[in-house]
Amino acid sequence: MKRWAIEEKRVLAIDPTSKGLGFVVLEGPARLVDWGVKQARQGRTRNCVKQADAMITRYQPDVLVVEDTAAPGSRRYPRVRKLLLNLRTLASKHKVRFRTISQQKVKKLFAVASAATKHQIAVAITDQFRELEPRLPPFRKPWMSEDERMAIFDAAAFALTFYEGLERSKPRQPSEV
């Protein structure tokens, strides 16, 4: 099997919300291609799958990355779990590789940058991708609902964690040892 260079992999990362989904498209860990939040009011699961289908068609990713809802600590609703299974099927239909990333792996990666909370992780992501700064939601108080824009940063965190896993798994060159 041919190994692609990390810089050549286009990743579409999706994070479902209660009202739709957030997404990012990256070409390598340092190039942000697109990002946003898609709304899906009625028939949320069906509409989210349609929107994901359109994004796969538009961006032609090599990999679709989502949250691992089977990982310990995942508190996703059954509707979201079903949606992610539908996205796996959709990726297969488009012949796109499908990967899941646990929240635990995301937190481990961003702990290096002293980012432990979702907001701190989002701030660390804006340090890498300045174009996301206007989308950064304000710090959430305990009585506030999560801002739907946070899904952009969750998706970006999944994508960056995916790239970190690729970086670790590539064979080391003699000069790197």
C-alpha positions as CSV (number, residue, x, y, z in Angstrom):
1,M,0.0,0.0,0.0
2,K,1.4,3.4,-1.0
3,R,2.0,5.9,1.9
4,W,1.1,9.5,1.1
5,A,3.1,12.3,2.4
6,I,1.4,14.0,5.3
7,E,1.3,17.3,3.4
8,E,-0.7,15.7,0.6
9,K,-3.5,14.3,2.7
10,R,-6.7,16.3,2.5
11,V,-8.8,15.7,5.6
12,L,-12.5,16.6,6.1
13,A,-13.3,16.6,9.9
14,I,-16.9,16.8,11.0
15,D,-18.3,17.4,14.4
16,P,-22.1,17.1,14.8
17,T,-24.1,19.6,16.9
18,S,-27.6,19.7,18.1
19,K,-28.5,21.9,15.1
20,G,-26.3,20.6,12.4
21,L,-22.5,20.1,12.1
22,G,-19.2,21.9,12.2
23,F,-16.4,21.1,9.8
24,V,-12.9,21.9,8.7
25,V,-10.9,20.9,5.6
26,L,-7.2,20.7,6.0
27,E,-4.4,19.9,3.6
28,G,-1.7,18.8,5.9
29,P,-1.5,20.0,9.5
30,A,-0.7,23.6,8.6
31,R,-3.0,24.4,5.7
32,L,-6.6,25.3,6.5
33,V,-8.7,25.1,3.3
34,D,-12.3,25.7,4.6
35,W,-14.4,25.7,7.7
36,G,-17.8,26.4,8.9
37,V,-21.1,25.3,10.5
38,K,-23.9,23.8,8.5
39,Q,-27.5,24.0,9.8
40,A,-29.9,21.0,9.6
41,R,-33.3,21.9,11.2
42,Q,-35.8,19.2,10.2
43,G,-34.7,15.7,9.6
44,R,-31.4,16.5,11.2
45,T,-29.7,13.1,10.6
46,R,-30.8,12.9,6.9
47,N,-29.9,16.6,6.2
48,C,-26.5,16.3,7.9
49,V,-25.7,13.2,5.8
50,K,-26.7,15.2,2.7
51,Q,-24.5,18.1,3.7
52,A,-21.6,15.7,4.4
53,D,-22.2,14.1,1.0
54,A,-22.0,17.5,-0.7
55,M,-18.8,18.3,1.2
56,I,-17.1,15.0,0.2
57,T,-18.1,15.7,-3.4
58,R,-16.8,19.3,-3.3
59,Y,-13.5,18.8,-1.3
60,Q,-12.6,15.3,-2.4
61,P,-10.9,14.4,0.9
62,D,-8.6,11.5,1.4
63,V,-9.9,10.9,4.9
64,L,-13.1,11.7,6.8
65,V,-12.4,12.2,10.5
66,V,-15.0,12.2,13.3
67,E,-15.2,11.7,17.0
68,D,-14.9,8.1,18.4
69,T,-18.2,7.7,20.2
70,A,-17.2,4.1,21.3
71,A,-14.3,5.5,23.4
72,P,-14.6,5.6,27.1
73,G,-16.1,8.9,28.3
74,S,-18.0,9.7,25.1
75,R,-21.4,11.1,26.0
76,R,-22.9,11.5,22.6
77,Y,-26.7,11.0,22.1
78,P,-27.9,8.0,20.2
79,R,-28.9,10.3,17.3
80,V,-25.3,11.5,16.9
81,R,-24.0,7.9,17.2
82,K,-26.4,6.9,14.4
83,L,-25.3,9.9,12.3
84,L,-21.6,9.0,12.6
85,L,-22.4,5.4,11.5
86,N,-24.2,6.9,8.5
87,L,-21.1,9.0,7.8
88,R,-19.0,5.9,7.9
89,T,-21.2,4.3,5.2
90,L,-21.1,7.5,3.2
91,A,-17.3,7.6,3.3
92,S,-17.2,4.0,2.1
93,K,-19.6,4.8,-0.7
94,H,-17.2,7.6,-1.8
95,K,-14.1,5.4,-1.3
96,V,-12.8,7.9,1.4
97,R,-10.9,6.5,4.3
98,F,-12.8,6.9,7.7
99,R,-11.1,7.5,11.0
100,T,-12.3,8.1,14.5
101,I,-10.5,10.1,17.1
102,S,-11.3,10.0,20.8
103,Q,-11.6,13.1,23.0
104,Q,-9.0,11.5,25.2
105,K,-6.4,11.6,22.3
106,V,-7.3,15.2,21.6
107,K,-6.8,16.2,25.2
108,K,-3.5,14.3,25.3
109,L,-2.2,16.1,22.2
110,F,-3.3,19.6,23.4
111,A,-2.0,19.0,26.9
112,V,1.5,19.7,25.5
113,A,0.3,23.2,24.8
114,S,-1.2,23.4,28.3
115,A,-4.7,23.4,26.9
116,A,-7.0,21.2,29.1
117,T,-10.5,22.6,28.4
118,K,-12.4,22.9,25.1
119,H,-12.0,26.7,25.2
120,Q,-8.2,26.5,25.8
121,I,-7.9,24.0,22.9
122,A,-9.9,26.3,20.7
123,V,-7.5,29.2,21.6
124,A,-4.5,26.9,20.8
125,I,-6.1,26.2,17.4
126,T,-6.5,29.9,16.7
127,D,-2.8,30.4,17.5
128,Q,-2.1,28.0,14.6
129,F,-4.9,29.2,12.3
130,R,-5.4,33.0,12.8
131,E,-8.2,33.0,10.2
132,L,-10.4,31.1,12.8
133,E,-10.0,33.9,15.4
134,P,-13.2,35.7,14.5
135,R,-15.1,32.4,14.9
136,L,-13.8,31.8,18.5
137,P,-16.8,31.8,20.8
138,P,-16.4,33.7,24.1
139,F,-15.6,31.7,27.2
140,R,-18.7,29.8,28.2
141,K,-20.2,30.3,31.7
142,P,-21.7,27.3,33.4
143,W,-25.3,28.4,32.7
144,M,-24.7,29.0,29.0
145,S,-25.3,26.5,26.2
146,E,-22.3,25.7,24.1
147,D,-21.9,28.0,21.1
148,E,-22.4,26.1,17.8
149,R,-19.2,27.6,16.5
150,M,-17.3,25.4,19.0
151,A,-17.9,22.5,16.6
152,I,-15.5,24.1,14.1
153,F,-12.8,23.9,16.8
154,D,-13.7,20.4,17.8
155,A,-13.5,19.3,14.2
156,A,-10.1,21.0,13.8
157,A,-8.9,19.3,17.0
158,F,-9.9,15.9,15.5
159,A,-8.1,16.7,12.3
160,L,-4.9,17.9,14.0
161,T,-4.9,14.8,16.3
162,F,-5.3,12.6,13.2
163,Y,-2.2,14.3,11.6
164,E,-0.3,13.9,14.8
165,G,-1.0,10.2,14.7
166,L,0.3,10.0,11.1
167,E,3.4,11.9,12.1
168,R,4.1,9.4,14.9
169,S,3.5,6.3,12.7
170,K,5.8,7.3,9.8
171,P,9.1,5.5,9.7
172,R,12.0,7.5,11.1
173,Q,14.9,8.4,8.9
174,P,18.4,7.5,10.1
175,S,19.2,11.2,10.7
176,E,16.1,11.5,13.1
177,V,17.2,8.8,15.4
